[in-house]
Amino acid sequence: MTVVKSTIPDSARRVAGEALQNTLVDLLGLSLIGKQAHWNIVGPRFRSIHLQLDEVVAAARSFADTVAERSSALGLPPDGRPETIASAFTLPGPKDGWVRDTEVVEVLIEALESAVARLRERIDATEKADPVTQDLLIAVTAELEKQRWMFAAENVSHDD
Ligand SMILES: [Fe+2]
């Protein structure tokens, strides 16, 4: 069913659509990982990381909305159903139960680095197909790299 017509050719729309859908999955998954860690973190650095995790969640949710709406604007219905996220999500996340503060920081760094690496591939892929989508993916990447930096800065021990 074609409800919303696209403003770009079909081949370009396919490339942009795939990049947007995969980014949507990563962002929604990241928001769930962030909340899981927010609720289950334990340790002396609880407070600062607990709060920092909500910044990741807020950014991931906000960009998930923008990314999904970009897909809709191109005439491609975004898929944010839980079963879709569960089957497509591949970023590393925390184990179940309580997680130590040091481990939370490491897991978040890994998850964000992995998300950024995947985004950078999509930035390359969308360069010709749809620079508008590429521009959005660049903005998402900048935010996730900022979040990664903050966790990396958290992770420096007294001995370093
Ligand atoms: Fe909370």
Backbone and ligand atoms as CSV (ligand in chain L), in Angstrom:
chain,resi,resn,atom,element,x,y,z
A,1,MET,N,N,0.856,-1.197,0.000
A,1,MET,CA,C,0.000,0.000,0.000
A,1,MET,C,C,0.897,1.254,0.000
A,2,THR,N,N,0.773,2.047,-1.042
A,2,THR,CA,C,1.526,3.296,-1.071
A,2,THR,C,C,0.627,4.421,-0.580
A,3,VAL,N,N,0.887,4.877,0.608
A,3,VAL,CA,C,0.071,5.937,1.197
A,3,VAL,C,C,0.772,7.278,1.059
A,4,VAL,N,N,2.039,7.289,1.473
A,4,VAL,CA,C,2.823,8.518,1.380
A,4,VAL,C,C,3.818,8.367,0.241
A,5,LYS,N,N,3.725,9.244,-0.725
A,5,LYS,CA,C,4.659,9.179,-1.846
A,5,LYS,C,C,6.006,9.760,-1.451
A,6,SER,N,N,7.049,9.172,-2.030
A,6,SER,CA,C,8.384,9.644,-1.705
A,6,SER,C,C,8.793,10.802,-2.614
A,7,THR,N,N,9.716,11.612,-2.109
A,7,THR,CA,C,10.240,12.720,-2.905
A,7,THR,C,C,11.550,12.333,-3.585
A,8,ILE,N,N,12.028,11.101,-3.319
A,8,ILE,CA,C,13.276,10.656,-3.950
A,8,ILE,C,C,13.031,9.341,-4.702
A,9,PRO,N,N,13.899,9.004,-5.664
A,9,PRO,CA,C,13.692,7.790,-6.453
A,9,PRO,C,C,13.697,6.523,-5.592
A,10,ASP,N,N,13.084,5.470,-6.118
A,10,ASP,CA,C,12.937,4.217,-5.366
A,10,ASP,C,C,14.244,3.628,-4.846
A,11,SER,N,N,15.279,3.631,-5.708
A,11,SER,CA,C,16.547,3.011,-5.304
A,11,SER,C,C,17.149,3.780,-4.125
A,12,ALA,N,N,17.087,5.096,-4.189
A,12,ALA,CA,C,17.609,5.937,-3.105
A,12,ALA,C,C,16.774,5.742,-1.844
A,13,ARG,N,N,15.497,5.598,-2.041
A,13,ARG,CA,C,14.587,5.434,-0.913
A,13,ARG,C,C,14.861,4.123,-0.172
A,14,ARG,N,N,15.210,3.099,-0.941
A,14,ARG,CA,C,15.532,1.802,-0.317
A,14,ARG,C,C,16.758,1.920,0.596
A,15,VAL,N,N,17.787,2.582,0.073
A,15,VAL,CA,C,19.030,2.753,0.845
A,15,VAL,C,C,18.753,3.568,2.115
A,16,ALA,N,N,18.061,4.686,1.941
A,16,ALA,CA,C,17.767,5.558,3.087
A,16,ALA,C,C,16.857,4.832,4.078
A,17,GLY,N,N,15.875,4.115,3.549
A,17,GLY,CA,C,14.913,3.409,4.400
A,17,GLY,C,C,15.590,2.352,5.257
A,18,GLU,N,N,16.508,1.616,4.654
A,18,GLU,CA,C,17.211,0.569,5.403
A,18,GLU,C,C,18.080,1.203,6.500
A,19,ALA,N,N,18.766,2.273,6.150
A,19,ALA,CA,C,19.617,2.962,7.134
A,19,ALA,C,C,18.773,3.501,8.288
A,20,LEU,N,N,17.618,4.059,7.964
A,20,LEU,CA,C,16.755,4.631,9.003
A,20,LEU,C,C,16.150,3.542,9.886
A,21,GLN,N,N,15.697,2.460,9.273
A,21,GLN,CA,C,15.094,1.373,10.060
A,21,GLN,C,C,16.129,0.749,11.006
A,22,ASN,N,N,17.320,0.498,10.493
A,22,ASN,CA,C,18.356,-0.105,11.341
A,22,ASN,C,C,18.777,0.847,12.461
A,23,THR,N,N,18.789,2.139,12.161
A,23,THR,CA,C,19.112,3.129,13.188
A,23,THR,C,C,18.001,3.194,14.240
A,24,LEU,N,N,16.773,3.083,13.779
A,24,LEU,CA,C,15.633,3.070,14.713
A,24,LEU,C,C,15.754,1.898,15.687
A,25,VAL,N,N,16.090,0.730,15.171
A,25,VAL,CA,C,16.260,-0.463,16.018
A,25,VAL,C,C,17.368,-0.216,17.045
A,26,ASP,N,N,18.499,0.306,16.591
A,26,ASP,CA,C,19.625,0.557,17.503
A,26,ASP,C,C,19.243,1.569,18.585
A,27,LEU,N,N,18.534,2.622,18.195
A,27,LEU,CA,C,18.194,3.673,19.159
A,27,LEU,C,C,17.158,3.206,20.179
A,28,LEU,N,N,16.142,2.483,19.711
A,28,LEU,CA,C,15.130,1.986,20.646
A,28,LEU,C,C,15.755,0.957,21.593
A,29,GLY,N,N,16.614,0.107,21.035
A,29,GLY,CA,C,17.315,-0.868,21.877
A,29,GLY,C,C,18.219,-0.188,22.888
A,30,LEU,N,N,18.899,0.833,22.424
A,30,LEU,CA,C,19.793,1.599,23.297
A,30,LEU,C,C,19.006,2.257,24.438
A,31,SER,N,N,17.808,2.731,24.141
A,31,SER,CA,C,16.994,3.356,25.190
A,31,SER,C,C,16.589,2.302,26.240
A,32,LEU,N,N,16.372,1.068,25.797
A,32,LEU,CA,C,16.015,-0.007,26.743
A,32,LEU,C,C,17.228,-0.423,27.583
A,33,ILE,N,N,18.372,-0.537,26.933
A,33,ILE,CA,C,19.619,-0.848,27.649
A,33,ILE,C,C,19.894,0.217,28.711
A,34,GLY,N,N,19.725,1.472,28.305
A,34,GLY,CA,C,19.993,2.596,29.213
A,34,GLY,C,C,19.107,2.539,30.448
A,35,LYS,N,N,17.822,2.246,30.248
A,35,LYS,CA,C,16.903,2.160,31.389
A,35,LYS,C,C,17.223,0.942,32.253
A,36,GLN,N,N,17.528,-0.185,31.603
A,36,GLN,CA,C,17.876,-1.395,32.356
A,36,GLN,C,C,19.050,-1.111,33.305
A,37,ALA,N,N,20.072,-0.433,32.760
A,37,ALA,CA,C,21.245,-0.108,33.570
A,37,ALA,C,C,20.897,0.943,34.630
A,38,HIS,N,N,20.067,1.904,34.272
A,38,HIS,CA,C,19.610,2.964,35.194
A,38,HIS,C,C,18.942,2.351,36.434
A,39,TRP,N,N,18.172,1.282,36.211
A,39,TRP,CA,C,17.445,0.660,37.328
A,39,TRP,C,C,18.305,-0.305,38.131
A,40,ASN,N,N,19.283,-0.906,37.492
A,40,ASN,CA,C,20.003,-2.024,38.123
A,40,ASN,C,C,21.424,-1.707,38.555
A,41,ILE,N,N,21.862,-0.485,38.331
A,41,ILE,CA,C,23.238,-0.136,38.706
A,41,ILE,C,C,23.395,-0.135,40.229
A,42,VAL,N,N,24.509,-0.690,40.685
A,42,VAL,CA,C,24.873,-0.619,42.108
A,42,VAL,C,C,26.353,-0.256,42.225
A,43,GLY,N,N,26.716,0.353,43.329
A,43,GLY,CA,C,28.126,0.692,43.548
A,43,GLY,C,C,28.291,2.135,43.959
A,44,PRO,N,N,29.529,2.499,44.331
A,44,PRO,CA,C,29.775,3.841,44.870
A,44,PRO,C,C,29.498,4.986,43.887
A,45,ARG,N,N,29.518,4.680,42.588
A,45,ARG,CA,C,29.267,5.761,41.620
A,45,ARG,C,C,27.821,5.760,41.127
A,46,PHE,N,N,26.957,5.099,41.920
A,46,PHE,CA,C,25.548,4.955,41.520
A,46,PHE,C,C,24.940,6.255,41.008
A,47,ARG,N,N,25.010,7.291,41.828
A,47,ARG,CA,C,24.225,8.497,41.563
A,47,ARG,C,C,24.566,9.152,40.216
A,48,SER,N,N,25.856,9.382,39.991
A,48,SER,CA,C,26.228,10.117,38.763
A,48,SER,C,C,25.917,9.300,37.507
A,49,ILE,N,N,26.167,7.994,37.566
A,49,ILE,CA,C,25.930,7.175,36.373
A,49,ILE,C,C,24.437,6.923,36.167
A,50,HIS,N,N,23.719,6.739,37.272
A,50,HIS,CA,C,22.259,6.599,37.217
A,50,HIS,C,C,21.645,7.778,36.452
A,51,LEU,N,N,22.088,8.968,36.763
A,51,LEU,CA,C,21.567,10.169,36.099
A,51,LEU,C,C,22.051,10.276,34.658
A,52,GLN,N,N,23.310,9.942,34.457
A,52,GLN,CA,C,23.893,10.022,33.111
A,52,GLN,C,C,23.176,9.071,32.148
A,53,LEU,N,N,22.774,7.906,32.667
A,53,LEU,CA,C,22.075,6.930,31.834
A,53,LEU,C,C,20.759,7.487,31.302
A,54,ASP,N,N,20.097,8.305,32.119
A,54,ASP,CA,C,18.845,8.896,31.645
A,54,ASP,C,C,19.083,9.909,30.529
A,55,GLU,N,N,20.265,10.482,30.485
A,55,GLU,CA,C,20.589,11.381,29.356
A,55,GLU,C,C,20.712,10.582,28.068
A,56,VAL,N,N,21.305,9.410,28.174
A,56,VAL,CA,C,21.409,8.533,26.998
A,56,VAL,C,C,20.009,8.119,26.529
A,57,VAL,N,N,19.172,7.745,27.501
A,57,VAL,CA,C,17.814,7.305,27.177
A,57,VAL,C,C,17.036,8.437,26.501
A,58,ALA,N,N,17.135,9.631,27.053
A,58,ALA,CA,C,16.407,10.770,26.488
A,58,ALA,C,C,16.871,11.053,25.057
A,59,ALA,N,N,18.181,11.014,24.840
A,59,ALA,CA,C,18.721,11.278,23.496
A,59,ALA,C,C,18.292,10.174,22.526
A,60,ALA,N,N,18.370,8.929,22.975
A,60,ALA,CA,C,18.016,7.805,22.104
A,60,ALA,C,C,16.535,7.854,21.730
A,61,ARG,N,N,15.692,8.152,22.691
A,61,ARG,CA,C,14.242,8.223,22.417
A,61,ARG,C,C,13.908,9.375,21.483
A,62,SER,N,N,14.529,10.502,21.747
A,62,SER,CA,C,14.239,11.675,20.931
A,62,SER,C,C,14.683,11.457,19.484
A,63,PHE,N,N,15.883,10.915,19.313
A,63,PHE,CA,C,16.366,10.658,17.951
A,63,PHE,C,C,15.606,9.507,17.290
A,64,ALA,N,N,15.160,8.535,18.075
A,64,ALA,CA,C,14.357,7.446,17.507
A,64,ALA,C,C,13.112,8.033,16.841
A,65,ASP,N,N,12.505,8.996,17.508
A,65,ASP,CA,C,11.313,9.646,16.960
A,65,ASP,C,C,11.637,10.384,15.660
A,66,THR,N,N,12.729,11.125,15.664
A,66,THR,CA,C,13.116,11.890,14.466
A,66,THR,C,C,13.446,10.956,13.299
A,67,VAL,N,N,14.161,9.877,13.613
A,67,VAL,CA,C,14.565,8.912,12.583
A,67,VAL,C,C,13.328,8.205,12.004
A,68,ALA,N,N,12.409,7.803,12.873
A,68,ALA,CA,C,11.194,7.128,12.410
A,68,ALA,C,C,10.365,8.066,11.537
A,69,GLU,N,N,10.290,9.317,11.930
A,69,GLU,CA,C,9.486,10.278,11.168
A,69,GLU,C,C,10.131,10.633,9.834
A,70,ARG,N,N,11.453,10.578,9.782
A,70,ARG,CA,C,12.143,10.765,8.492
A,70,ARG,C,C,11.762,9.621,7.545
A,71,SER,N,N,11.690,8.422,8.085
A,71,SER,CA,C,11.291,7.277,7.281
A,71,SER,C,C,9.862,7.481,6.758
A,72,SER,N,N,8.968,7.873,7.637
A,72,SER,CA,C,7.588,8.126,7.223
A,72,SER,C,C,7.523,9.199,6.142
A,73,ALA,N,N,8.338,10.222,6.306
A,73,ALA,CA,C,8.347,11.325,5.339
A,73,ALA,C,C,8.813,10.861,3.966
A,74,LEU,N,N,9.616,9.780,3.951
A,74,LEU,CA,C,10.072,9.227,2.670
A,74,LEU,C,C,9.091,8.193,2.136
A,75,GLY,N,N,7.994,7.990,2.844
A,75,GLY,CA,C,6.991,7.037,2.386
A,75,GLY,C,C,7.242,5.612,2.811
A,76,LEU,N,N,8.123,5.431,3.811
A,76,LEU,CA,C,8.427,4.084,4.303
A,76,LEU,C,C,7.948,3.945,5.733
A,77,PRO,N,N,6.984,3.064,5.991
A,77,PRO,CA,C,6.476,2.939,7.365
A,77,PRO,C,C,7.531,2.374,8.309
A,78,PRO,N,N,7.915,3.127,9.351
A,78,PRO,CA,C,8.917,2.633,10.302
A,78,PRO,C,C,8.342,1.487,11.135
A,79,ASP,N,N,9.231,0.586,11.574
A,79,ASP,CA,C,8.793,-0.557,12.371
A,79,ASP,C,C,9.469,-0.528,13.733
A,80,GLY,N,N,8.744,-0.067,14.729
A,80,GLY,CA,C,9.290,0.023,16.092
A,80,GLY,C,C,8.626,-0.959,17.032
A,81,ARG,N,N,8.057,-2.059,16.470
A,81,ARG,CA,C,7.380,-3.033,17.330
A,81,ARG,C,C,8.400,-3.784,18.200
A,82,PRO,N,N,7.988,-4.145,19.428
A,82,PRO,CA,C,8.930,-4.824,20.323
A,82,PRO,C,C,9.537,-6.078,19.712
A,83,GLU,N,N,8.739,-6.858,18.977
A,83,GLU,CA,C,9.276,-8.093,18.386
A,83,GLU,C,C,10.315,-7.785,17.314
A,84,THR,N,N,10.145,-6.662,16.633
A,84,THR,CA,C,11.127,-6.258,15.617
A,84,THR,C,C,12.443,-5.870,16.280
A,85,ILE,N,N,12.335,-5.093,17.354
A,85,ILE,CA,C,13.545,-4.665,18.071
A,85,ILE,C,C,14.243,-5.905,18.650
A,86,ALA,N,N,13.449,-6.792,19.255
A,86,ALA,CA,C,14.027,-7.979,19.903
A,86,ALA,C,C,14.784,-8.849,18.900
A,87,SER,N,N,14.252,-8.995,17.702
A,87,SER,CA,C,14.916,-9.899,16.754
A,87,SER,C,C,16.055,-9.217,16.000
A,88,ALA,N,N,16.017,-7.893,15.873
A,88,ALA,CA,C,17.031,-7.222,15.046
A,88,ALA,C,C,18.155,-6.584,15.860
A,89,PHE,N,N,17.956,-6.411,17.159
A,89,PHE,CA,C,18.928,-5.663,17.964
A,89,PHE,C,C,20.189,-6.483,18.229
A,90,THR,N,N,21.358,-5.902,17.973
A,90,THR,CA,C,22.615,-6.659,18.121
A,90,THR,C,C,23.661,-5.967,19.004
A,91,LEU,N,N,23.345,-4.796,19.540
A,91,LEU,CA,C,24.352,-4.102,20.362
A,91,LEU,C,C,24.521,-4.832,21.707
A,92,PRO,N,N,25.737,-4.753,22.288
A,92,PRO,CA,C,25.929,-5.382,23.596
A,92,PRO,C,C,25.145,-4.646,24.679
A,93,GLY,N,N,24.685,-5.381,25.700
A,93,GLY,CA,C,23.924,-4.761,26.786
A,93,GLY,C,C,24.261,-5.410,28.110
A,94,PRO,N,N,23.693,-4.878,29.200
A,94,PRO,CA,C,23.991,-5.429,30.521
A,94,PRO,C,C,23.356,-6.806,30.718
A,95,LYS,N,N,23.981,-7.631,31.572
A,95,LYS,CA,C,23.366,-8.908,31.953
A,95,LYS,C,C,22.153,-8.613,32.836
A,96,ASP,N,N,21.356,-9.634,33.126
A,96,ASP,CA,C,20.193,-9.364,33.971
A,96,ASP,C,C,20.609,-9.258,35.437
A,97,GLY,N,N,19.760,-8.617,36.209
A,97,GLY,CA,C,20.039,-8.418,37.627
A,97,GLY,C,C,20.897,-7.184,37.879
A,98,TRP,N,N,21.334,-7.038,39.134
A,98,TRP,CA,C,22.161,-5.880,39.512
A,98,TRP,C,C,23.454,-5.865,38.716
A,99,VAL,N,N,23.904,-4.689,38.367
A,99,VAL,CA,C,25.172,-4.567,37.627
A,99,VAL,C,C,26.038,-3.519,38.325
A,100,ARG,N,N,27.299,-3.877,38.530
A,100,ARG,CA,C,28.222,-2.943,39.197
A,100,ARG,C,C,28.438,-1.690,38.349
A,101,ASP,N,N,28.654,-0.571,39.009
A,101,ASP,CA,C,28.855,0.707,38.302
A,101,ASP,C,C,29.985,0.629,37.270
A,102,THR,N,N,31.097,-0.018,37.640
A,102,THR,CA,C,32.232,-0.107,36.704
A,102,THR,C,C,31.851,-0.893,35.450
A,103,GLU,N,N,31.044,-1.942,35.652
A,103,GLU,CA,C,30.620,-2.772,34.520
A,103,GLU,C,C,29.617,-2.019,33.639
A,104,VAL,N,N,28.748,-1.247,34.262
A,104,VAL,CA,C,27.776,-0.449,33.502
A,104,VAL,C,C,28.512,0.494,32.550
A,105,VAL,N,N,29.528,1.156,33.082
A,105,VAL,CA,C,30.278,2.110,32.260
A,105,VAL,C,C,30.912,1.385,31.075
A,106,GLU,N,N,31.502,0.215,31.329
A,106,GLU,CA,C,32.141,-0.528,30.240
A,106,GLU,C,C,31.142,-0.993,29.192
A,107,VAL,N,N,30.004,-1.485,29.650
A,107,VAL,CA,C,28.969,-1.955,28.717
A,107,VAL,C,C,28.440,-0.792,27.871
A,108,LEU,N,N,28.232,0.350,28.513
A,108,LEU,CA,C,27.712,1.505,27.771
A,108,LEU,C,C,28.715,1.998,26.735
A,109,ILE,N,N,29.986,2.005,27.094
A,109,ILE,CA,C,31.012,2.413,26.133
A,109,ILE,C,C,30.976,1.472,24.921
A,110,GLU,N,N,30.917,0.177,25.200
A,110,GLU,CA,C,30.865,-0.824,24.115
A,110,GLU,C,C,29.631,-0.644,23.243
A,111,ALA,N,N,28.486,-0.482,23.883
A,111,ALA,CA,C,27.232,-0.347,23.130
A,111,ALA,C,C,27.261,0.909,22.262
A,112,LEU,N,N,27.738,2.007,22.847
A,112,LEU,CA,C,27.765,3.271,22.097
A,112,LEU,C,C,28.790,3.205,20.962
A,113,GLU,N,N,29.935,2.589,21.217
A,113,GLU,CA,C,30.948,2.467,20.154
A,113,GLU,C,C,30.417,1.617,19.004
A,114,SER,N,N,29.738,0.567,19.359
A,114,SER,CA,C,29.168,-0.308,18.346
A,114,SER,C,C,28.084,0.436,17.542
A,115,ALA,N,N,27.240,1.179,18.234
A,115,ALA,CA,C,26.193,1.954,17.551
A,115,ALA,C,C,26.807,2.985,16.607
A,116,VAL,N,N,27.861,3.634,17.067
A,116,VAL,CA,C,28.521,4.663,16.262
A,116,VAL,C,C,29.167,4.046,15.018
A,117,ALA,N,N,29.814,2.895,15.184
A,117,ALA,CA,C,30.454,2.236,14.038
A,117,ALA,C,C,29.412,1.895,12.977
A,118,ARG,N,N,28.257,1.412,13.433
A,118,ARG,CA,C,27.187,1.069,12.493
A,118,ARG,C,C,26.622,2.328,11.827
A,119,LEU,N,N,26.495,3.385,12.595
A,119,LEU,CA,C,25.994,4.647,12.036
A,119,LEU,C,C,26.941,5.205,10.978
A,120,ARG,N,N,28.245,5.089,11.252
A,120,ARG,CA,C,29.211,5.640,10.296
A,120,ARG,C,C,29.132,4.897,8.956
A,121,GLU,N,N,28.845,3.602,8.995
A,121,GLU,CA,C,28.635,2.862,7.738
A,121,GLU,C,C,27.401,3.389,7.009
A,122,ARG,N,N,26.368,3.688,7.775
A,122,ARG,CA,C,25.130,4.202,7.150
A,122,ARG,C,C,25.325,5.624,6.626
A,123,ILE,N,N,26.181,6.378,7.277
A,123,ILE,CA,C,26.483,7.730,6.787
A,123,ILE,C,C,27.119,7.629,5.401
A,124,ASP,N,N,28.056,6.683,5.253
A,124,ASP,CA,C,28.670,6.453,3.930
A,124,ASP,C,C,27.623,5.999,2.920
A,125,ALA,N,N,26.779,5.060,3.342
A,125,ALA,CA,C,25.809,4.456,2.421
A,125,ALA,C,C,24.780,5.461,1.913
A,126,THR,N,N,24.445,6.447,2.740
A,126,THR,CA,C,23.374,7.383,2.364
A,126,THR,C,C,23.891,8.662,1.713
A,127,GLU,N,N,25.191,8.772,1.574
A,127,GLU,CA,C,25.766,10.030,1.073
A,127,GLU,C,C,25.156,10.486,-0.266
A,128,LYS,N,N,25.100,9.560,-1.215
A,128,LYS,CA,C,24.531,9.911,-2.528
A,128,LYS,C,C,23.023,9.722,-2.542
A,129,ALA,N,N,22.580,8.648,-1.874
A,129,ALA,CA,C,21.155,8.279,-1.955
A,129,ALA,C,C,20.256,9.379,-1.395
A,130,ASP,N,N,20.608,9.878,-0.220
A,130,ASP,CA,C,19.771,10.905,0.405
A,130,ASP,C,C,20.560,11.692,1.453
A,131,PRO,N,N,21.137,12.809,1.036
A,131,PRO,CA,C,21.932,13.625,1.960
A,131,PRO,C,C,21.130,14.152,3.153
A,132,VAL,N,N,19.830,14.238,2.998
A,132,VAL,CA,C,19.009,14.722,4.117
A,132,VAL,C,C,18.984,13.672,5.234
A,133,THR,N,N,18.803,12.415,4.829
A,133,THR,CA,C,18.890,11.314,5.798
A,133,THR,C,C,20.303,11.234,6.363
A,134,GLN,N,N,21.293,11.400,5.501
A,134,GLN,CA,C,22.684,11.356,5.964
A,134,GLN,C,C,22.918,12.419,7.040
A,135,ASP,N,N,22.385,13.607,6.803
A,135,ASP,CA,C,22.546,14.713,7.748
A,135,ASP,C,C,21.983,14.347,9.124
A,136,LEU,N,N,20.844,13.694,9.116
A,136,LEU,CA,C,20.223,13.267,10.368
A,136,LEU,C,C,21.093,12.207,11.060
A,137,LEU,N,N,21.600,11.258,10.280
A,137,LEU,CA,C,22.451,10.212,10.855
A,137,LEU,C,C,23.734,10.811,11.433
A,138,ILE,N,N,24.231,11.857,10.815
A,138,ILE,CA,C,25.419,12.546,11.339
A,138,ILE,C,C,25.097,13.175,12.704
A,139,ALA,N,N,23.921,13.763,12.809
A,139,ALA,CA,C,23.523,14.382,14.088
A,139,ALA,C,C,23.373,13.323,15.183
A,140,VAL,N,N,22.803,12.183,14.830
A,140,VAL,CA,C,22.664,11.082,15.802
A,140,VAL,C,C,24.052,10.619,16.253
A,141,THR,N,N,24.945,10.467,15.285
A,141,THR,CA,C,26.309,10.004,15.585
A,141,THR,C,C,27.024,10.981,16.512
A,142,ALA,N,N,26.881,12.264,16.238
A,142,ALA,CA,C,27.533,13.280,17.087
A,142,ALA,C,C,27.055,13.148,18.531
A,143,GLU,N,N,25.770,12.937,18.715
A,143,GLU,CA,C,25.224,12.818,20.080
A,143,GLU,C,C,25.721,11.539,20.761
A,144,LEU,N,N,25.727,10.425,20.026
A,144,LEU,CA,C,26.173,9.168,20.645
A,144,LEU,C,C,27.670,9.198,20.939
A,145,GLU,N,N,28.433,9.878,20.082
A,145,GLU,CA,C,29.871,10.012,20.350
A,145,GLU,C,C,30.103,10.879,21.587
A,146,LYS,N,N,29.262,11.877,21.767
A,146,LYS,CA,C,29.357,12.712,22.968
A,146,LYS,C,C,29.069,11.874,24.215
A,147,GLN,N,N,28.038,11.055,24.142
A,147,GLN,CA,C,27.696,10.192,25.277
A,147,GLN,C,C,28.817,9.185,25.550
A,148,ARG,N,N,29.397,8.646,24.479
A,148,ARG,CA,C,30.501,7.689,24.639
A,148,ARG,C,C,31.686,8.342,25.341
A,149,TRP,N,N,31.983,9.570,24.932
A,149,TRP,CA,C,33.072,10.322,25.568
A,149,TRP,C,C,32.820,10.456,27.075
A,150,MET,N,N,31.595,10.774,27.448
A,150,MET,CA,C,31.302,10.996,28.865
A,150,MET,C,C,31.502,9.727,29.685
A,151,PHE,N,N,31.104,8.589,29.130
A,151,PHE,CA,C,31.336,7.322,29.841
A,151,PHE,C,C,32.821,6.965,29.843
A,152,ALA,N,N,33.511,7.265,28.743
A,152,ALA,CA,C,34.952,6.972,28.673
A,152,ALA,C,C,35.686,7.813,29.715
A,153,ALA,N,N,35.260,9.062,29.890
A,153,ALA,CA,C,35.889,9.938,30.883
A,153,ALA,C,C,35.613,9.431,32.299
A,154,GLU,N,N,34.423,8.831,32.486
A,154,GLU,CA,C,34.048,8.206,33.759
A,154,GLU,C,C,34.968,7.028,34.098
A,155,ASN,N,N,35.483,6.414,33.043
A,155,ASN,CA,C,36.131,5.119,33.175
A,155,ASN,C,C,37.630,5.206,33.520
A,156,VAL,N,N,38.146,6.435,33.645
A,156,VAL,CA,C,39.556,6.584,33.968
A,156,VAL,C,C,39.734,6.325,35.470
A,157,SER,N,N,40.592,5.369,35.801
A,157,SER,CA,C,40.776,5.033,37.218
A,157,SER,C,C,41.819,5.966,37.849
A,158,HIS,N,N,41.982,5.863,39.150
A,158,HIS,CA,C,42.928,6.722,39.869
A,158,HIS,C,C,44.360,6.510,39.416
A,159,ASP,N,N,44.652,5.303,38.900
A,159,ASP,CA,C,46.025,4.971,38.532
A,159,ASP,C,C,46.410,5.463,37.131
A,160,ASP,N,N,45.399,5.782,36.304
A,160,ASP,CA,C,45.708,6.138,34.907
A,160,ASP,C,C,46.369,7.501,34.798
L,1,LIG,FE,FE,14.585,6.981,36.805
